[in-house]
Amino acid sequence: MYSKILILRFSQTVAQKPVVCNLTKQFDLTFNILNATILPRKEGVMVLELSGEKKLFREGVNYLKAQGVKVQNAEQEIKREKNKCTHCGACTAVCPTGALFIQRPEMIIDFDQKKCSLCELCIPACPSRAMAVRPTRKIFFDG
């Protein structure tokens, strides 16, 4: 069994198609959605764990790319530059997993990277630009 965590980015036209569902039907792959933000008539992002036979996994990824989905390995992480952080709390309001939280009674922002689902909502929310995506290795999936 081959398994990877992938980040899928959908254009607004692709977001309305059942491309992830087709992975199960056409390629006998299983998926576990870890995080998703896909709205009708908008672009979308989905983080999922995809599993199956390696050959079918590659075929499934090629299918996604042919449908217009941008596929990335989740070999990246969200990093917080502590020296830029003003501890305003804006990031905590948008963090769906609680990875960013206010430490009390000190009232400072803390970041538990293990809870982070790579949704990237904190990046545009941060007025001081203390949050950023950093690659841990190669980013784009090559099979």
trRosetta pair geometry for C-beta under 8 A, 3 or more apart (Angstrom, degrees):
i j d omega theta_ij theta_ji phi_ij phi_ji
1 51 5.8 11 178 -176 105 106
1 52 7.0 -55 -147 -124 74 8
1 53 7.6 -65 -114 -76 45 43
2 51 6.8 168 85 -149 47 57
2 52 6.4 -27 57 74 86 44
2 53 6.7 50 16 177 106 15
2 54 4.1 105 -34 -81 152 73
2 57 5.0 -92 90 -19 128 155
3 49 6.2 14 -175 177 104 98
3 50 6.9 173 -145 87 58 44
3 51 4.0 -8 -99 -100 94 91
4 49 7.3 -176 95 -148 28 61
4 50 6.0 -13 61 57 75 89
4 57 7.5 105 15 -173 109 136
4 73 6.6 -70 177 -127 126 85
4 74 7.6 162 164 20 81 94
4 141 7.8 120 127 -117 155 121
5 34 6.9 6 -142 -5 111 150
5 47 6.7 13 179 -180 99 91
5 48 7.2 -174 -148 99 62 29
5 49 5.0 -35 -94 -94 73 72
5 50 7.8 145 -107 13 24 71
5 73 7.6 77 82 -169 66 60
5 74 3.9 -42 110 26 104 140
6 47 7.4 179 90 -149 43 51
6 48 6.0 -15 59 64 85 75
6 49 7.8 140 15 -107 72 24
6 50 5.6 2 8 2 121 119
6 61 7.7 -161 -108 -109 156 105
6 71 5.8 -24 -170 -162 125 89
6 72 6.7 140 -164 74 70 45
6 73 6.5 -59 -110 -110 64 34
6 74 6.3 -133 -93 -28 12 92
6 141 6.6 -3 -123 -60 108 144
7 45 6.7 -13 -173 -168 93 96
7 46 7.4 159 -157 83 47 45
7 47 5.4 -19 -103 -100 72 76
7 71 7.6 141 76 -160 54 41
7 72 4.4 -19 60 66 102 102
7 73 7.5 13 15 95 89 13
7 74 5.5 122 -33 -84 93 77
7 76 7.8 -36 -8 39 145 116
7 118 6.3 -97 -89 127 124 136
8 20 7.4 175 55 -79 172 110
8 45 7.1 154 83 -157 55 46
8 46 4.5 -10 58 60 105 95
8 47 7.8 -173 20 -78 73 28
8 48 6.8 -1 0 18 115 107
8 64 6.7 -93 -124 -170 118 138
8 69 5.2 -18 -161 -178 101 121
8 70 7.2 140 -161 74 46 55
8 71 6.0 -12 -104 -103 71 66
8 72 7.9 -168 -72 26 29 73
9 43 7.1 1 -177 177 85 109
9 44 7.4 169 -155 89 44 50
9 45 5.5 -11 -105 -104 70 76
9 69 6.9 145 66 -168 48 65
9 70 4.0 -14 57 58 106 109
9 72 7.4 41 -10 -2 105 108
10 14 4.5 -141 -158 93 89 106
10 15 4.2 120 128 -73 133 78
10 19 7.8 171 -108 36 118 136
10 38 6.2 29 48 -119 139 113
10 43 6.3 165 88 -163 64 60
10 44 4.2 0 53 57 114 94
10 45 7.4 -154 19 -68 79 30
10 46 7.2 41 -15 -2 112 103
10 68 7.8 73 -144 107 60 92
10 69 5.8 -25 -91 -114 69 85
11 14 4.9 84 49 13 78 103
11 15 6.9 -133 89 -17 36 89
11 43 5.9 -43 -136 -110 32 86
11 68 5.8 -54 17 145 118 123
12 15 5.7 -46 -144 23 31 119
12 16 7.6 29 160 -18 56 101
12 41 5.5 22 -168 -170 119 37
12 42 5.6 -67 -108 -155 99 3
12 43 5.6 -63 -56 -62 72 54
13 16 6.6 -62 -170 27 34 107
13 17 7.7 26 142 -18 63 107
13 68 7.2 5 81 91 103 160
14 17 5.7 -59 -160 28 49 113
14 19 6.5 -5 -177 -17 95 142
14 67 5.9 113 -134 142 115 94
14 68 4.6 -150 -69 85 134 112
14 69 5.9 180 164 -70 152 74
15 38 5.0 -178 -153 -163 111 105
15 39 7.5 7 158 62 151 37
15 40 7.4 -179 116 -116 117 30
15 41 8.0 -129 75 -30 126 11
15 42 6.8 -39 60 75 169 52
15 43 6.7 175 -42 -143 136 25
15 44 4.4 119 -113 2 122 124
16 40 6.9 62 -91 -135 97 72
16 41 7.7 35 -59 -61 119 49
17 67 6.7 -144 91 -172 148 126
18 21 4.0 -35 173 40 104 124
18 22 5.9 118 114 -31 85 90
19 22 5.6 -54 -152 30 33 115
19 23 7.4 48 149 -32 60 90
19 63 7.6 172 -163 131 95 97
19 64 6.1 103 162 -118 125 72
19 67 4.9 157 -115 122 134 167
19 69 6.1 177 125 -41 160 135
20 23 5.7 -34 -165 7 42 117
20 31 6.3 -87 -177 55 104 166
20 33 7.9 53 168 -79 156 108
20 46 7.0 -64 -70 109 146 166
20 48 7.2 122 -141 -14 131 168
21 24 6.2 -53 -172 29 44 108
21 25 6.8 29 143 -7 72 111
22 25 5.4 -61 -143 47 44 108
22 26 5.1 12 171 3 83 117
22 27 7.9 63 136 4 69 94
22 63 7.1 -134 113 148 118 140
23 26 6.9 -59 -118 50 17 89
23 27 5.4 -44 -162 46 56 116
23 29 4.6 -55 159 63 98 120
23 31 6.2 61 87 -31 139 126
23 50 7.0 -76 170 -137 152 116
23 60 4.8 65 -137 -154 94 123
23 63 7.3 167 -93 78 73 135
23 64 7.5 7 -77 -60 112 104
24 27 7.6 -33 -64 56 6 72
24 28 7.3 35 -166 -120 42 20
24 29 6.1 -102 -87 68 45 63
24 30 6.7 56 -108 -99 94 44
24 31 7.1 -103 -59 9 97 97
26 60 7.6 147 88 -103 97 82
26 63 6.9 141 95 -118 140 166
27 52 6.7 105 134 116 94 169
27 56 4.6 147 -178 -180 89 98
27 57 7.6 129 158 -77 129 25
27 59 5.6 -179 -121 92 120 105
27 60 4.0 -180 101 -74 172 102
27 63 6.8 -145 -43 5 134 147
28 52 5.9 138 107 -146 73 131
28 53 7.1 25 91 14 115 106
28 56 5.7 -38 59 -176 92 162
29 50 5.8 3 171 -171 129 93
29 51 6.5 152 -165 76 78 41
29 52 3.8 -91 -110 -24 70 145
29 56 6.1 -172 -59 130 92 110
29 57 6.4 115 -104 -96 124 62
29 60 5.0 12 -20 -76 150 165
30 50 7.6 158 83 -155 46 47
30 51 5.0 -19 63 64 92 98
30 52 6.3 148 14 -62 68 90
31 48 4.8 10 -173 168 110 132
31 49 6.6 155 -155 79 57 52
31 50 5.1 -15 -102 -102 90 67
31 51 7.3 173 -83 20 40 73
32 48 6.3 159 76 -162 44 79
32 49 4.5 -1 52 51 100 104
32 51 7.9 31 -4 -2 96 111
33 36 5.4 -22 -175 -30 123 121
33 46 6.4 -60 -137 -166 99 107
33 47 7.6 103 -166 79 58 54
33 48 5.0 -39 -104 -101 50 100
34 47 4.5 -61 70 107 107 99
34 48 6.0 176 8 -101 83 35
34 49 6.3 84 -39 -19 113 87
34 117 5.5 -173 142 -150 101 106
35 45 7.9 -6 114 115 97 94
35 46 7.2 174 93 -153 57 44
35 47 4.3 26 48 40 93 111
35 96 7.0 138 -133 72 112 139
35 97 7.8 -64 -89 -49 125 116
35 117 3.9 120 -45 148 140 132
35 118 6.9 173 46 63 143 71
35 119 4.9 -112 160 -76 146 98
36 44 7.1 11 -174 178 84 112
36 45 7.2 -175 -144 96 46 54
36 46 4.3 6 -111 -114 91 84
36 47 7.2 -144 -65 28 57 61
36 48 7.8 26 -67 -57 102 96
37 44 6.0 -169 100 -148 57 73
37 45 5.3 16 52 51 94 86
37 46 7.7 -162 31 -73 49 55
37 119 6.5 91 -19 -157 122 105
37 121 7.7 131 -52 -68 156 108
38 42 7.6 168 -168 80 44 92
38 44 3.1 31 -109 -136 78 146
38 45 7.4 -164 -65 35 75 34
38 46 6.4 -7 -41 -58 118 102
39 42 4.0 17 75 42 101 129
39 44 6.7 171 17 -84 54 97
45 119 7.0 132 99 -150 129 59
45 120 7.1 -36 122 35 173 118
47 74 6.4 76 -148 -95 104 129
47 117 5.8 171 59 167 151 87
47 118 5.3 124 -91 70 148 109
47 119 7.1 -100 -7 -77 128 61
50 57 6.6 129 128 -138 110 96
50 60 7.0 -169 180 108 137 141
50 61 7.9 135 105 -69 161 90
51 57 7.7 -50 -166 -94 19 117
52 56 5.0 -77 132 88 126 117
52 57 5.2 166 70 -66 94 85
52 60 7.1 85 52 -9 143 147
53 56 4.4 69 67 19 95 109
53 57 6.6 -158 88 -17 42 87
54 57 5.3 -50 -145 30 31 119
54 58 6.6 32 157 -18 64 101
55 58 6.0 -53 -156 33 30 109
55 59 6.6 28 149 -15 63 107
56 59 5.4 -53 -145 40 37 113
56 60 6.1 43 153 -24 67 105
57 60 5.7 -55 -150 35 28 113
57 61 6.5 26 153 -17 63 104
58 61 5.8 -54 -148 36 31 109
58 62 6.3 32 152 -17 65 106
58 143 5.0 41 -128 -148 108 93
59 62 5.6 -55 -149 38 32 113
59 63 6.4 40 149 -25 64 103
60 63 5.4 -48 -150 30 33 117
60 64 6.7 36 151 -20 63 100
61 64 5.6 -48 -151 32 35 114
61 65 6.5 34 151 -16 65 104
61 71 5.6 145 -157 161 93 172
61 141 6.0 -114 -163 128 142 141
61 143 6.8 -177 77 -100 142 61
62 65 5.7 -53 -148 38 34 112
62 66 6.3 36 152 -21 66 106
62 143 8.0 24 -55 -96 96 103
63 66 5.7 -56 -148 36 30 112
63 67 6.5 26 153 -17 63 108
64 67 5.8 -62 -153 37 31 110
64 69 4.2 -62 173 61 89 130
64 71 5.4 89 103 -61 131 125
65 68 7.8 82 -180 -46 31 10
65 69 6.4 -88 -81 64 32 75
65 70 7.9 58 -114 -108 72 29
65 71 5.9 -75 -68 5 89 118
71 140 7.6 86 91 -159 67 70
71 141 4.8 -50 123 32 104 132
72 76 7.3 -12 151 1 127 125
72 139 5.6 -27 -153 167 108 82
72 140 5.9 -65 -114 -106 72 47
72 141 6.2 -178 -135 -20 18 90
73 76 7.6 126 96 -11 75 83
73 137 7.8 -37 97 75 143 98
73 138 6.8 61 35 98 141 79
73 139 6.4 -164 49 -168 90 31
73 140 7.3 83 6 145 88 5
73 141 5.2 136 -45 -77 80 79
74 118 6.0 -151 -146 -5 103 168
75 135 6.7 33 116 -163 83 77
75 136 4.9 -118 172 60 74 99
75 137 4.6 -50 161 48 136 92
75 138 6.4 40 81 66 145 54
75 139 6.6 -146 73 -103 93 42
76 118 7.0 102 84 -131 91 127
76 133 5.5 20 161 -178 129 99
76 134 6.5 166 -163 84 81 38
76 135 4.9 -51 -104 -107 91 48
76 136 5.9 -170 -101 -1 28 82
76 139 5.9 33 -55 -115 118 95
77 113 6.5 23 -172 -162 123 120
77 116 7.1 87 -159 90 80 144
77 118 7.4 -96 -124 -92 38 100
77 133 7.4 157 82 -152 29 59
77 134 5.7 -24 65 63 79 88
77 136 5.7 65 -8 -50 103 111
78 99 7.9 94 69 120 135 148
78 111 8.0 -129 110 -170 105 133
78 113 7.2 -171 68 -128 81 86
78 116 5.2 -143 38 -170 118 150
78 118 6.4 -177 -29 -109 102 56
78 120 7.0 -173 -89 -94 118 57
78 122 6.7 81 -168 54 145 127
78 123 7.5 -127 -132 -57 109 96
78 131 6.2 -5 -175 -168 105 97
78 132 7.3 154 -154 80 61 30
78 133 6.2 -42 -98 -97 59 58
78 134 7.6 121 -131 18 13 82
79 131 7.5 159 82 -151 43 50
79 132 5.7 -24 62 67 89 81
79 133 7.7 120 16 -134 82 11
79 134 4.6 25 -7 -2 127 128
80 85 6.2 27 174 -60 108 129
80 100 7.9 131 -72 -105 141 106
80 109 7.8 -142 -166 119 154 117
80 111 4.7 161 0 -18 143 161
80 130 5.5 28 -161 142 76 99
80 131 5.6 -23 -101 -96 73 68
81 84 4.3 44 96 16 111 114
81 85 6.9 172 88 -29 58 84
81 130 4.9 -135 57 -154 80 70
81 131 7.9 -141 14 -63 77 24
81 132 7.0 31 -20 10 105 113
82 85 5.5 -47 -147 18 37 119
82 130 7.4 78 -83 -164 15 123
84 128 5.1 167 160 139 87 110
84 129 6.3 -69 166 84 144 67
84 130 3.8 180 94 -96 105 84
85 109 5.9 -125 -179 58 135 126
85 126 8.0 -66 -111 -152 73 122
85 128 6.4 150 -115 78 26 139
85 130 4.1 89 -72 -140 69 169
86 127 7.4 -41 34 74 131 101
86 128 4.9 144 -8 -39 105 148
86 130 7.6 -165 0 -31 66 135
87 107 6.9 94 161 133 128 74
87 108 5.0 -67 -121 -135 136 59
87 109 4.9 -166 -122 -4 67 94
88 109 8.0 -6 40 -39 43 132
88 127 6.4 8 34 32 162 116
88 128 7.4 149 -2 -11 122 111
89 92 5.0 -47 -163 30 70 118
89 93 6.8 75 143 -28 82 94
89 102 5.9 1 -111 -75 107 117
89 109 6.5 -170 -85 -77 52 108
90 93 6.0 -54 -163 23 37 114
90 94 7.5 9 153 0 66 106
90 125 4.9 -174 140 158 101 93
90 126 6.2 158 81 -100 117 40
90 127 6.2 97 11 -11 160 93
91 94 6.4 -74 -157 45 38 96
91 95 6.0 45 153 -40 74 109
91 100 4.6 -75 125 154 108 163
91 109 6.7 70 55 -150 117 145
91 122 4.1 40 -145 -143 104 101
91 125 5.3 139 -95 97 54 120
91 126 5.3 13 -65 -75 108 90
91 131 6.1 134 -107 -40 139 143
92 95 5.7 -47 -137 20 34 117
92 100 4.9 -135 -87 119 63 97
92 101 5.8 100 -125 -111 116 31
92 102 5.8 -14 -82 -34 170 86
92 109 6.6 -144 -45 -123 112 102
93 125 7.0 -164 63 -166 94 142
94 121 4.3 -145 147 141 118 118
94 122 6.1 174 80 -81 112 54
94 125 4.6 -160 15 -63 144 158
95 98 6.3 136 120 -72 112 15
95 99 5.6 -131 -172 47 130 78
95 100 4.2 176 -49 40 158 100
95 101 7.6 -111 75 -57 147 63
95 121 6.8 179 -86 77 41 115
95 122 5.9 24 -77 -68 91 109
96 117 6.9 -45 72 35 106 134
96 119 6.2 59 23 -4 117 164
96 121 7.0 88 -15 22 94 148
97 115 4.7 173 135 158 117 94
97 116 6.6 167 64 -108 142 24
97 117 5.1 144 -39 -13 141 107
97 119 7.8 161 -11 -3 106 123
98 101 5.7 23 -174 -64 75 116
98 112 7.6 2 119 46 75 123
98 115 5.9 -66 81 160 75 152
99 111 6.2 25 149 -159 84 67
99 112 5.1 -130 -148 67 62 76
99 113 6.8 66 -164 -101 119 20
99 114 7.8 -178 -121 64 101 45
99 115 3.8 -173 -88 88 82 100
99 116 4.2 91 -135 -72 168 67
99 117 7.5 -161 -26 -2 135 68
100 109 6.3 -6 -170 -169 92 107
100 110 7.6 165 -150 83 47 44
100 111 5.5 -11 -99 -104 70 77
100 122 5.9 125 -22 -103 153 140
101 109 7.4 150 80 -150 28 61
101 110 5.8 -24 67 61 78 89
101 112 7.3 10 13 0 110 105
102 107 6.3 -11 -174 -140 110 48
102 108 7.3 145 -154 72 63 24
102 109 6.3 -44 -99 -95 56 56
102 110 7.6 119 -138 15 11 83
103 106 5.2 -2 107 54 100 110
103 107 7.4 -107 76 -34 62 7
103 108 5.1 -18 51 65 108 77
103 109 7.3 148 4 -128 88 6
103 110 4.6 74 -43 -20 114 120
104 107 6.5 40 -108 -66 62 56
111 116 7.6 20 -178 -59 95 120
112 115 4.6 47 100 12 108 112
112 116 7.4 -180 97 -31 59 81
113 116 5.2 -36 -155 4 47 123
119 122 8.0 96 78 -4 89 80
120 123 5.1 -22 -174 6 78 122
120 124 8.0 57 147 -4 84 87
120 133 6.5 -16 -107 -63 110 116
121 124 7.3 -65 -166 41 40 90
121 125 6.2 32 148 -17 71 124
122 125 5.4 -72 -145 46 35 114
122 126 6.0 40 162 -35 74 106
122 131 4.5 -123 123 -169 105 172
123 126 6.4 -55 -152 20 22 108
123 131 4.9 -132 -94 106 54 108
123 132 6.6 89 -120 -99 105 35
123 133 6.9 -25 -81 -29 142 87
125 131 7.8 18 60 35 83 145
126 129 5.9 138 108 -83 108 20
126 130 5.3 -125 -179 39 142 76
126 131 4.5 153 -15 15 152 105
129 132 7.3 41 173 -61 78 99
135 138 7.4 -9 -176 -140 129 4
135 139 5.0 -83 -113 -62 122 102
138 142 7.4 -40 147 -2 143 115
